[in-house]
Amino acid sequence: MLNKNMRVDIKIGACVVAAFLVASGQVVGDESTFHFSGTLGTNARCSHSDSDFCGPYTGRVTIDDNQDAMEWIPGHAYYYRYAEAKIEFADGQSVTSHSPSSLPPQQSAIMSVTPKLRVETSGDYLRITIDIFDPTATFGVIAPQYYYGLGTFDPANLGDVLGALRGNPSMAKFFIVGGACSLRPCVDSSLTPLRPAAAIKNEE
């Protein structure tokens, strides 16, 4: 059995370790996973010869909530890193994407898109886009987009953004460039709202 002095020493030691982790930037937040789905049908501008690809798809994105926004356009556009995003298509093809350890301040051509969660104003909406890009896959860029009314959330606050993702968007679109959509982008208007899974603790 521990005596009183030993219990005090253990508590002090735990506080010192916690303080060290905070000071060294090693504090890790929780990861939240969101699922979405849809069907690339005949109105998705897919080739009829790729009917298997043009069927249903499923996807998910996992993001760590312990991060600050990277301000791209002050007051209008912000970037966030995600841990992983994955899309699986009807014909068995899949694309898995991870954000880099740091995000570039700007993006240029569409084929050089950096995997990230992008939050920006768009007309009368706030738009959340999941930029998914895997250089080893046959696809160029995959971009689920969710639109919310202005004032719905603060795009510079990831907690607000993740809270918005748990609700129903005003509009949703799913763009694919490359792969079976090489000639022109496939657009799916049936994209479902993101469905949150139970938060999982990041033990790394």
C-alpha positions in Angstrom: 0.0 0.0 0.0 1.3 3.5 -0.8 1.9 5.9 2.0 0.7 9.5 1.9 4.1 10.8 0.8 4.4 8.3 -2.1 0.9 9.2 -3.4 1.9 12.9 -3.3 5.1 12.1 -5.2 3.2 10.2 -7.9 0.7 13.1 -8.3 3.6 15.6 -8.7 5.3 13.3 -11.2 2.1 13.0 -13.3 1.7 16.8 -13.3 5.3 17.2 -14.4 4.9 14.8 -17.3 1.6 16.5 -18.4 3.3 19.9 -18.2 6.2 18.6 -20.3 3.9 17.2 -23.0 2.1 20.6 -23.2 5.4 22.5 -23.4 6.8 20.1 -26.0 3.7 20.3 -28.2 3.0 16.6 -27.9 -0.6 17.0 -26.7 -2.8 15.0 -29.0 -6.5 15.6 -29.5 -9.3 13.1 -30.4 -9.9 11.9 -33.9 -13.4 12.1 -35.3 -14.4 9.9 -38.3 -17.2 10.9 -40.7 -18.8 8.6 -43.3 -20.5 9.6 -46.6 -21.9 7.8 -49.6 -23.8 8.3 -52.9 -24.3 6.9 -56.4 -22.6 8.0 -59.6 -25.6 7.5 -61.9 -26.3 8.3 -65.5 -26.6 12.0 -64.6 -23.1 12.0 -63.2 -21.6 12.3 -66.7 -19.8 9.0 -66.5 -19.1 6.8 -69.5 -21.8 4.2 -70.1 -19.0 1.6 -70.6 -18.0 2.3 -67.0 -21.4 1.4 -65.5 -19.8 -0.6 -62.6 -17.7 2.4 -61.6 -20.8 4.6 -61.9 -22.7 2.8 -59.2 -22.7 3.4 -55.5 -19.6 4.6 -53.6 -18.7 5.0 -49.9 -16.2 7.2 -48.2 -14.9 8.3 -44.9 -12.6 11.0 -43.4 -10.8 11.0 -40.1 -9.6 14.3 -38.6 -7.7 15.3 -35.4 -9.5 18.1 -33.6 -6.3 19.4 -31.9 -5.2 21.8 -34.7 -5.5 25.5 -35.6 -6.7 26.7 -38.9 -4.2 27.6 -41.6 -5.5 30.9 -42.9 -5.3 30.9 -46.7 -7.5 34.0 -47.5 -8.0 36.0 -44.3 -11.7 35.9 -43.2 -12.6 33.7 -46.2 -10.6 30.5 -46.6 -8.9 28.1 -44.1 -7.2 24.8 -44.4 -7.1 21.9 -41.9 -5.1 18.6 -42.0 -7.0 15.2 -41.9 -5.5 12.0 -40.8 -7.0 9.9 -43.6 -9.7 10.0 -46.3 -10.8 7.0 -48.3 -13.2 6.4 -51.1 -14.4 3.0 -52.4 -16.2 2.7 -55.7 -18.7 0.2 -57.1 -16.1 -1.6 -59.3 -13.7 -2.2 -56.3 -11.4 0.7 -57.0 -10.4 2.8 -54.0 -8.4 5.9 -53.2 -6.8 6.5 -49.8 -5.3 9.9 -49.0 -3.4 11.5 -46.1 -2.6 15.2 -45.4 1.1 16.0 -45.3 2.6 17.1 -42.0 2.4 20.7 -43.0 0.1 22.4 -45.6 1.3 24.8 -48.3 -0.1 28.4 -48.0 -1.6 28.3 -51.5 -2.7 25.9 -54.2 -2.2 26.2 -58.0 -3.3 23.7 -60.7 -6.1 21.2 -59.8 -3.8 18.2 -60.4 -1.4 19.4 -57.7 -4.0 19.6 -55.0 -2.8 18.9 -51.5 -4.9 16.5 -49.4 -6.7 18.6 -46.8 -10.0 19.9 -45.4 -10.8 23.2 -47.1 -13.3 25.6 -45.5 -14.2 28.8 -47.4 -17.0 31.3 -48.3 -18.7 30.7 -51.6 -21.4 33.2 -52.6 -24.1 33.0 -50.0 -22.7 29.8 -48.5 -19.9 28.4 -46.4 -18.3 25.5 -48.2 -16.4 22.5 -46.7 -14.4 20.6 -49.3 -12.5 17.4 -48.6 -9.6 17.5 -51.1 -8.6 13.8 -51.7 -5.5 13.1 -53.8 -3.4 10.0 -54.0 -0.5 10.3 -56.5 -0.3 6.5 -56.8 -3.9 6.1 -57.9 -5.3 6.5 -61.4 -7.6 9.3 -60.2 -6.6 12.9 -60.2 -8.6 14.7 -57.6 -11.7 13.7 -55.6 -13.6 16.4 -53.8 -16.8 15.9 -51.7 -18.3 19.4 -51.1 -20.8 20.5 -48.5 -22.5 23.9 -48.4 -24.0 25.6 -45.4 -25.6 29.0 -44.9 -23.4 31.9 -44.0 -23.2 32.4 -40.3 -23.7 28.7 -39.6 -20.3 28.3 -38.1 -16.9 30.0 -37.8 -14.6 28.6 -40.6 -11.5 29.5 -38.5 -12.6 27.3 -35.6 -12.3 23.5 -36.2 -14.7 22.7 -33.4 -17.3 24.8 -35.2 -16.5 23.1 -38.6 -16.8 19.6 -37.1 -20.0 20.6 -35.5 -21.4 21.7 -38.8 -20.4 18.4 -40.4 -22.7 16.6 -38.0 -25.7 18.5 -39.4 -27.5 18.5 -42.7 -25.9 20.7 -45.5 -28.0 23.0 -47.7 -26.4 21.4 -50.7 -23.8 18.7 -51.4 -21.7 17.8 -54.5 -19.1 15.1 -55.3 -16.5 15.8 -58.0 -14.1 13.3 -59.5 -11.4 14.2 -62.0 -9.4 11.4 -63.6 -9.9 7.6 -63.7 -13.2 6.8 -65.3 -13.9 10.5 -65.4 -10.9 11.4 -67.5 -12.6 13.3 -70.3 -14.6 15.6 -68.0 -15.3 15.7 -64.2 -18.0 13.4 -62.8 -20.4 15.2 -60.6 -22.7 13.5 -58.2 -25.6 15.5 -56.7 -26.7 12.6 -54.5 -23.9 12.9 -52.0 -25.2 12.2 -48.5 -24.5 14.3 -45.4 -21.4 13.3 -43.4 -22.4 10.8 -40.7 -20.2 11.0 -37.6 -18.8 7.8 -36.1 -18.0 7.5 -32.4 -15.0 9.6 -31.6 -11.9 7.4 -31.2 -8.9 8.3 -29.0 -5.7 8.9 -30.8 -3.1 7.0 -28.7 -0.1 8.0 -30.8 
